[in-house]
Structure formats: C-alpha cells, structure tokens
Amino acid sequence: MSSFSHTDDKGKANMVDVGHKPLQRRSATAEGLIRLSEHALNLIRENEMKKGDVLTVAEIAGIQAAKETSRLIPLCHPLQLTKVDVKTRLTETGVKVTAMAVCTGQTGVEMEALTAVSVALLTIYDMCKAVDKEMVIGEISLIEKIKTDL
C-alpha cells in the first residue's frame, strides 16, 4: 500500500475517499504578493488603470476561483463553501492578497484559499500588464488551517 494518500498501491493518482471522516468546520487562510512598479501602484491607488478597479476585480476573481477549485485541481474534492473572503492591500512594493475559505465538510479548504490568492494575483497581473512589464508574483503560502469538531 502507498504511503501517500493520493496514490494507489501501484503509485497511480487516486482521489482520496473522505466519506468515513466526520463533518467538521474547516477554514484556511493563504496569502501572496505581486511586486509592481511605482507607476503601476500609483495607477491602482488612484483607480486610474484603464481596465478598471484593479483591487475590487481581483477580490471578486479570487472568490470566484475558490468556488471552482475542484474543477481546476484534478484530485480536489468539490466542497460546499460557506464563506470565502479575499482582501487586497497596497504595500510599498506591490499588492498583498489574503484569502480565507470556510466550509463544513470532511476535507480541508486550503486549496480553495490558495487558489483564491493565486487567481487574484493573476488578475492584478492581467489588469496591469500594459503598464508594468516586470511584475513578479510570489510568496504564495498557506498561513493557517483550522478544523473544529461540530
């Protein structure tokens, strides 16, 4: 038998059966950064980017992405999310995105939080690419994962 939960005894990819696990309240928080030029940051700050309100669009894109995680990541279970919150914050060098996902279920929501952050950052990249050719997305990480018995 495999020691990895997502592979079978022959080493092939396998969706884990979580049906035997108890329902729990689960939450996860992730964050990431995109580094931007001073010019791009000023356009975002003044809401003068030609494509529109970069931060609001990125937050909505992150929420939308979290809801689609199981369609994007092959072995993720579809979850009934009860809350997704995506926040963007301007920093001195770019934008920090933080996402929190919550569900009541039998498996965690860290992939939903990480997907929300990733797509929010990609949305910022897309909306700013005309004015900044040297953006860098990075430091995407899970910062908290909690499960609580019901």
C-alpha positions as CSV (number, residue, x, y, z in Angstrom):
1,M,0.0,0.0,0.0
2,S,1.2,3.5,-0.8
3,S,2.3,5.9,2.0
4,F,0.8,8.8,0.1
5,S,-2.9,9.4,0.4
6,H,-3.3,10.5,-3.3
7,T,-1.7,7.4,-4.9
8,D,-2.9,3.8,-5.0
9,D,-0.8,0.7,-4.3
10,K,0.6,0.9,-7.8
11,G,1.6,4.6,-7.4
12,K,-1.2,5.9,-9.7
13,A,-3.0,9.1,-8.9
14,N,-6.1,8.5,-6.8
15,M,-8.8,10.7,-5.3
16,V,-8.9,10.0,-1.6
17,D,-12.1,8.7,-0.1
18,V,-13.0,11.0,2.8
19,G,-16.5,9.5,3.3
20,H,-15.6,8.0,6.6
21,K,-14.4,11.2,8.1
22,P,-16.6,13.2,10.4
23,L,-18.1,16.6,9.3
24,Q,-16.0,19.4,10.8
25,R,-15.9,23.2,10.4
26,R,-12.8,23.8,8.4
27,S,-11.1,27.1,7.5
28,A,-7.9,28.0,5.8
29,T,-6.1,31.3,5.1
30,A,-3.5,31.9,2.4
31,E,-1.6,34.9,1.2
32,G,0.6,36.1,-1.6
33,L,2.3,39.1,-3.2
34,I,2.7,40.8,-6.5
35,R,5.6,43.2,-6.9
36,L,4.7,46.2,-9.1
37,S,6.4,49.3,-10.4
38,E,5.8,52.6,-8.7
39,H,3.9,53.8,-11.7
40,A,1.5,50.8,-11.7
41,L,1.0,51.2,-7.9
42,N,0.1,54.8,-8.4
43,L,-2.4,54.0,-11.1
44,I,-4.0,51.4,-8.8
45,R,-4.0,53.7,-5.8
46,E,-5.7,56.5,-7.9
47,N,-8.1,54.0,-9.6
48,E,-6.8,55.1,-13.0
49,M,-5.9,51.7,-14.6
50,K,-7.6,51.5,-18.0
51,K,-9.2,48.1,-17.2
52,G,-10.9,49.5,-14.1
53,D,-10.8,49.0,-10.3
54,V,-7.9,46.5,-10.0
55,L,-8.3,45.6,-6.3
56,T,-12.0,45.1,-6.4
57,V,-11.9,43.0,-9.6
58,A,-9.0,40.9,-8.1
59,E,-11.0,40.2,-4.9
60,I,-14.1,39.1,-6.9
61,A,-11.9,36.9,-9.1
62,G,-10.4,35.3,-6.1
63,I,-13.8,34.5,-4.7
64,Q,-14.9,33.1,-8.0
65,A,-11.8,31.0,-8.3
66,A,-12.2,29.4,-4.8
67,K,-15.6,28.2,-5.9
68,E,-14.1,26.5,-8.9
69,T,-11.1,24.8,-7.2
70,S,-12.2,21.2,-7.7
71,R,-12.7,21.9,-11.4
72,L,-9.1,23.3,-11.7
73,I,-7.1,20.9,-9.4
74,P,-7.8,17.3,-10.5
75,L,-7.8,15.5,-7.2
76,C,-9.6,18.1,-5.1
77,H,-13.0,17.3,-3.7
78,P,-15.9,19.6,-4.6
79,L,-16.7,21.5,-1.3
80,Q,-19.8,23.3,-0.2
81,L,-18.1,26.6,0.8
82,T,-19.9,28.7,3.4
83,K,-17.6,31.7,3.2
84,V,-14.8,33.0,1.0
85,D,-13.2,36.3,1.8
86,V,-10.4,37.9,-0.3
87,K,-8.7,41.1,0.7
88,T,-6.1,43.1,-1.2
89,R,-3.8,45.6,0.4
90,L,-1.3,48.0,-1.3
91,T,2.2,47.8,0.1
92,E,5.3,49.9,-0.6
93,T,6.3,47.5,-3.4
94,G,3.1,45.9,-4.6
95,V,-0.2,44.3,-3.5
96,K,-0.6,41.7,-0.8
97,V,-3.6,39.3,-1.2
98,T,-5.1,37.4,1.7
99,A,-7.8,34.8,1.2
100,M,-9.8,32.8,3.8
101,A,-12.1,29.9,2.9
102,V,-14.6,28.1,5.2
103,C,-16.7,25.0,4.8
104,T,-18.4,22.3,6.9
105,G,-17.0,19.1,5.4
106,Q,-14.8,16.1,5.5
107,T,-11.7,17.6,4.0
108,G,-9.8,20.9,4.2
109,V,-10.2,24.1,2.3
110,E,-6.5,25.1,1.9
111,M,-6.6,24.5,-1.8
112,E,-9.5,26.9,-2.1
113,A,-7.7,29.6,-0.2
114,L,-4.5,29.1,-2.2
115,T,-6.5,29.1,-5.5
116,A,-8.3,32.3,-4.5
117,V,-4.9,34.1,-3.8
118,S,-3.3,32.8,-7.0
119,V,-6.2,33.9,-9.2
120,A,-6.5,37.3,-7.5
121,L,-2.8,37.9,-8.1
122,L,-3.1,36.7,-11.7
123,T,-6.0,39.1,-12.2
124,I,-3.8,42.0,-10.9
125,Y,-1.1,40.9,-13.3
126,D,-3.6,40.9,-16.2
127,M,-5.0,44.3,-15.4
128,C,-1.6,45.9,-15.0
129,K,0.4,44.2,-17.8
130,A,0.0,47.1,-20.2
131,V,1.9,49.5,-17.9
132,D,4.3,47.2,-16.0
133,K,6.4,44.6,-17.9
134,E,8.3,43.5,-14.8
135,M,5.7,42.4,-12.3
136,V,6.6,39.4,-10.1
137,I,4.1,37.1,-8.4
138,G,5.4,35.2,-5.4
139,E,5.4,34.2,-1.8
140,I,2.1,32.4,-2.1
141,S,1.6,30.3,1.1
142,L,-0.8,28.8,3.5
143,I,-0.7,30.7,6.7
144,E,-3.4,29.0,8.7
145,K,-5.5,25.8,8.6
146,I,-8.1,25.1,11.3
147,K,-10.6,22.3,11.8
148,T,-13.1,22.2,14.6
149,D,-15.4,19.3,15.7
150,L,-19.1,20.0,15.4
